[in-house]
Amino acid sequence: MAIGRKEKDTSKAATVKPKVVKPKAGKVAAGRGVVVPQRASVRKVTTGSDAQQQILDAVDALFYSEGARAVGIDAVVKRAGVNKMSLYRQFESKDALLQEYLVRRDQRFWGNFDASMAKHPGNPRMQLQQFFIDWAERAGSPDYRGCPFINVAIEFPDRAHPARQMVASNKRQLWDRLHALAVACGAKDSRLLTNGMALLIEGAYAASQTYNPAKPLLETMPRIAGDMIDAACRA
């Protein structure tokens, strides 16, 4: 060892503060001080077909309960749980939504009509009667808002509008189906009976919205229809 060189004191190690690493935000496991990372939130991905169904369901509920003109696109996307981009990927305009709404309502109407017919196969007199019985039952629902086609016709006065043409198509097909049943049950004046039933139906649609629902006005419709049919077939 060199003389005169001061020996380095190694008896005491230099004190070095450990670097404190702050953990990322997360949950601390009880009693262990271990940071458990939070799970990343999983974003729900809505497929195109799911988005379309959600939009159509929203449109069906809103247009029927509040009116097609009164409901805006903002209300539709909010009810459907999608954004505007998703809506416009599926439908180019509000008119396209209205068309789809009427298509679905038309399908539902004829599904109900055919279900009434199926209860009495081969018996046109009872098929007509059943149609009015089932209609009166549906009209008693608390959320019943009348005929969706009449509602749209009131909102769109221009008969040349595509929506009005769809309304006319539904009503024309109903008249044809009622007339075929009137002929099949032996009505002497089948056109007069059909006109009477059509007027009864349209008037009952309006009455379902204007009369007190607590009063059983619409419950009498099947009986009135039955009297009309019997009178026409006896004449």
Buried (B, 14 or more C-beta within 10 A) or exposed (E): EEEEEEEEEEEEEEEEEEEEEEEEEEEEEEEEEEBEEEEEEEEEEBEEEBBBBBBBEBBBBBBBEEBBEEBEBEBBBEBBBBEEEBBEEBBEEBEEBBBBBBEBBBEEBBEBBEEBBEBBEEBBBBBBBBBBBBBBEEBEEEEBBBBBBBBBBEBBEEEEBBBBEBBEEBBEBBBEBBBEBBBBBEBEEBEBBBBBBBEBBBEBBEBBBEEEBEEEBBEEBBEBBBEBBEEBBEE
